[in-house]
């Protein structure tokens, strides 16, 4: 004879529950537990990161893995502790820990409060409406920005203390690593500073004068007409027409003379920078780091 269920036993009140409701409820309960567990792990990670600067015995690895989910917690901590500039190389505005909403709010608040952040965007970011909106939003809060063709990977250098980089070089969606070895941090600083020198400033202005000045800057960097047309969103015919007009205006017979005459007229410095930094409506960028221009 089967005994009726006893109300004092665990689960007795679930006998008449729809199995689908049971599964849904238990899944929700487990998801809540997982979120709490991830939060606890993030707190532990943050505590380990802060140990790096405490004068207590510790064993902090030079390079340590960290998941995309936990990276924002560490980055918020680094934003609060960093005195020097943040050097940021970005290859995507759609994936990665840097686009986490809470971290965006925290970092932008830090920039408004005086944190210097320099970001080099790969030109791919500026080819989409979402990317251009992202760049404009960060420019508004005071981020210093440049654009470069061929940014090799995503990473951020916090002063001279730590680097947070994609664990798979060139993959912004991969899990991250935290680099604390002083020599490796200096390597990332040197890489970023070299890219910064090669990169072009990002700016915006609707005037023809501003666009001409920026065109002169791109020409001085050795870009071909096809590349300039692609970067500025002009037709090849428009580029050649604007170059020809500049040659007439400045009295230059060759493109080499055009650069010299632009310097003589005070429209560009000898180093290839425009005399009064232009702000064109579109985006331009120099050759790929280390040499040759991309084809296509």
C-alpha positions as a printed Julia matrix, in Angstrom:
296×3 Matrix{Float64}:
  0.0    0.0     0.0
  1.4    3.41   -1.05
  1.44   5.94    1.75
  0.11   9.44    1.01
  2.75  12.18    0.94
  3.54  13.74    4.3
  3.29  17.55    4.38
  6.29  17.79    6.72
  8.68  16.26    4.16
 10.75  18.47    1.76
  9.11  18.81   -1.62
  5.69  17.65   -0.43
  4.12  20.93   -1.54
  5.48  20.52   -5.1
  3.67  17.32   -5.99
  0.8   19.08   -7.77
  3.04  21.69   -9.47
  3.25  21.7   -13.25
  6.66  20.21  -14.18
  7.29  23.13  -16.54
  6.79  25.58  -13.69
  9.12  23.5   -11.53
 11.87  23.54  -14.14
 11.48  27.28  -14.77
 11.56  28.08  -11.06
 14.62  25.96  -10.4
 16.44  27.43  -13.4
 15.75  30.94  -12.16
 16.98  29.96   -8.7
 20.18  28.51  -10.14
 20.78  31.61  -12.3
 20.44  33.78   -9.2
 22.98  31.62   -7.38
 25.37  31.87  -10.35
 25.08  35.66  -10.43
 25.81  35.83   -6.72
 28.76  33.51   -7.19
 30.17  35.63  -10.04
 29.8   38.72   -7.87
 31.71  37.0    -5.06
 34.44  35.95   -7.48
 34.69  39.5    -8.81
 35.11  40.77   -5.26
 37.89  38.26   -4.68
 39.58  39.24   -7.94
 39.43  42.88   -6.97
 40.95  42.12   -3.58
 43.78  40.2    -5.23
 44.41  43.08   -7.61
 44.59  45.58   -4.74
 47.08  43.38   -2.91
 49.57  44.33   -5.59
 50.07  47.73   -3.96
 49.96  46.67   -0.33
 53.16  46.12    1.6
 52.23  42.59    2.65
 53.52  39.2     1.56
 51.77  38.21   -1.66
 52.15  36.13   -4.77
 50.59  38.12   -7.6
 51.38  36.59  -11.02
 52.98  38.77  -13.7
 50.24  37.72  -16.13
 46.88  36.48  -14.87
 43.76  35.49  -16.85
 40.44  37.18  -16.19
 37.08  36.59  -17.85
 35.22  39.25  -19.84
 32.49  39.16  -17.17
 34.9   39.9   -14.32
 37.14  42.38  -16.15
 34.87  45.44  -15.57
 35.28  45.09  -11.79
 39.06  45.14  -12.11
 38.95  48.03  -14.59
 36.82  50.13  -12.24
 39.39  49.53   -9.51
 42.24  50.52  -11.82
 40.37  53.69  -12.85
 40.18  54.69   -9.18
 43.82  53.91   -8.41
 45.56  55.21  -11.55
 47.32  58.56  -11.37
 49.02  58.53  -14.76
 47.3   58.5   -18.17
 45.27  55.57  -19.4
 46.52  54.44  -22.81
 43.69  52.61  -24.57
 43.84  50.77  -27.91
 40.4   49.86  -29.27
 39.56  47.58  -32.18
 35.81  47.28  -31.47
 32.99  49.34  -30.01
 30.61  46.39  -29.9
 32.25  43.64  -27.82
 34.65  43.31  -24.91
 34.64  44.35  -21.28
 35.14  48.02  -22.17
 31.59  48.32  -23.48
 29.94  47.09  -20.26
 27.39  49.82  -19.32
 28.47  50.14  -15.69
 32.13  50.46  -16.68
 31.32  53.05  -19.35
 29.56  55.21  -16.75
 32.42  54.77  -14.27
 35.19  55.55  -16.77
 33.44  58.56  -18.28
 32.89  59.96  -14.78
 36.61  59.48  -14.06
 37.53  61.34  -17.26
 35.23  64.21  -16.38
 36.88  64.3   -12.95
 40.33  64.7   -14.51
 41.58  61.24  -15.53
 43.5   61.51  -18.8
 42.52  58.79  -21.26
 44.1   58.54  -24.69
 42.43  56.15  -27.11
 43.61  54.96  -30.5
 40.72  53.58  -32.53
 41.2   51.19  -35.39
 39.69  52.66  -38.55
 37.23  49.74  -38.64
 35.44  51.28  -35.64
 34.72  54.44  -37.64
 33.19  52.58  -40.57
 29.87  51.99  -38.79
 27.26  54.37  -37.44
 27.47  52.69  -34.04
 31.23  53.13  -33.96
 31.1   56.81  -34.93
 28.46  57.46  -32.27
 30.61  55.67  -29.69
 33.66  57.78  -30.58
 31.65  61.01  -30.49
 30.25  60.15  -27.06
 33.72  59.62  -25.6
 35.07  62.76  -27.27
 32.33  64.74  -25.56
 33.47  63.68  -22.08
 37.07  64.67  -22.82
 38.81  61.57  -24.16
 41.85  62.32  -26.35
 41.39  60.4   -29.59
 43.3   59.31  -32.65
 42.65  56.82  -35.43
 45.03  54.32  -37.01
 44.75  51.68  -39.67
 45.78  48.3   -38.34
 45.6   48.58  -34.52
 46.98  45.11  -33.69
 44.9   44.26  -30.61
 42.81  45.64  -27.78
 44.55  46.68  -24.57
 44.58  49.4   -21.92
 47.63  50.57  -19.95
 46.87  52.08  -16.54
 49.69  54.47  -15.75
 52.8   52.35  -15.4
 51.23  49.79  -13.09
 49.09  47.38  -15.09
 47.85  46.37  -18.53
 44.52  44.72  -19.29
 44.69  43.09  -22.71
 42.77  40.63  -24.84
 44.0   37.13  -24.01
 43.89  36.22  -27.7
 45.85  38.84  -29.63
 43.55  40.69  -32.02
 40.29  39.21  -30.64
 38.29  41.79  -28.67
 35.69  39.18  -27.66
 38.24  36.88  -25.99
 38.8   36.64  -22.26
 41.35  39.08  -20.86
 44.69  38.95  -19.1
 46.08  41.33  -16.49
 49.78  42.14  -16.95
 51.67  43.48  -13.95
 55.27  42.68  -14.78
 56.99  46.13  -14.89
 59.05  45.3   -17.99
 56.01  44.06  -19.93
 54.02  47.11  -18.9
 56.79  49.3   -20.35
 56.66  47.3   -23.6
 52.93  48.05  -23.94
 53.57  51.73  -23.17
 56.23  51.9   -25.89
 53.92  50.16  -28.38
 51.07  52.53  -27.64
 53.23  55.65  -27.81
 54.62  54.56  -31.18
 51.1   54.0   -32.51
 49.99  57.36  -31.09
 52.71  59.14  -33.06
 51.65  57.32  -36.24
 47.92  57.9   -35.73
 45.87  60.83  -36.98
 43.71  63.02  -34.77
 39.95  62.58  -34.96
 37.99  65.77  -35.37
 34.88  67.18  -37.01
 34.08  70.4   -38.88
 31.83  71.02  -41.86
 33.87  73.74  -43.52
 35.71  73.26  -46.8
 38.77  74.94  -45.27
 38.91  72.33  -42.52
 38.55  69.49  -45.01
 41.29  70.93  -47.23
 43.62  71.23  -44.24
 42.96  67.64  -43.28
 43.47  66.54  -46.87
 46.88  68.23  -46.81
 47.73  66.34  -43.64
 46.81  63.0   -45.22
 48.78  63.8   -48.37
 51.82  64.63  -46.26
 51.65  61.15  -44.74
 52.05  59.55  -48.15
 48.56  58.16  -48.68
 47.47  57.47  -52.24
 44.36  59.04  -53.74
 42.45  55.77  -53.53
 43.13  55.42  -49.8
 42.22  59.05  -49.11
 38.95  58.63  -51.01
 38.09  55.57  -48.95
 38.9   57.19  -45.61
 37.14  60.5   -46.3
 34.13  58.97  -48.04
 34.81  60.91  -51.23
 34.93  59.68  -54.8
 38.36  59.33  -56.37
 37.42  62.1   -58.78
 36.61  64.43  -55.86
 39.95  63.75  -54.21
 41.86  64.53  -57.4
 39.78  67.64  -58.04
 40.41  68.94  -54.51
 44.14  68.21  -54.78
 44.3   70.0   -58.14
 42.5   73.01  -56.67
 44.93  73.13  -53.73
 47.86  73.04  -56.16
 46.43  76.01  -58.04
 45.64  77.93  -54.85
 49.16  77.41  -53.45
 50.99  77.76  -56.75
 52.43  74.25  -56.71
 53.29  72.31  -59.85
 53.84  68.95  -58.17
 52.54  67.22  -55.08
 55.95  67.52  -53.49
 55.8   71.26  -54.03
 52.26  71.27  -52.63
 53.54  70.2   -49.23
 56.33  72.77  -49.28
 53.96  75.55  -50.32
 51.45  74.56  -47.65
 54.2   74.91  -45.03
 55.31  78.23  -46.51
 51.72  79.51  -46.49
 51.34  78.55  -42.83
 48.67  75.95  -43.53
 50.78  73.02  -42.37
 53.86  72.47  -40.2
 57.06  70.92  -41.47
 56.15  67.78  -39.54
 52.95  67.3   -41.54
 50.49  68.65  -38.96
 47.95  71.24  -39.99
 48.78  74.64  -38.59
 45.37  75.06  -36.95
 44.16  71.56  -36.27
 41.17  70.91  -38.56
 38.0   69.15  -37.63
 36.61  67.49  -40.77
 33.22  65.83  -40.97
 34.75  62.54  -41.99
 37.63  60.54  -40.66
 41.13  60.11  -42.05
 44.04  58.01  -40.92
 47.67  57.37  -41.78
 49.43  54.32  -43.06
 49.44  51.08  -41.13
 51.89  51.05  -38.24
 55.33  50.15  -39.41
 54.99  50.84  -43.09
 52.94  49.96  -46.09
 49.47  51.13  -46.77
 46.75  48.51  -47.02
 45.62  47.63  -50.47
 42.03  47.82  -51.64
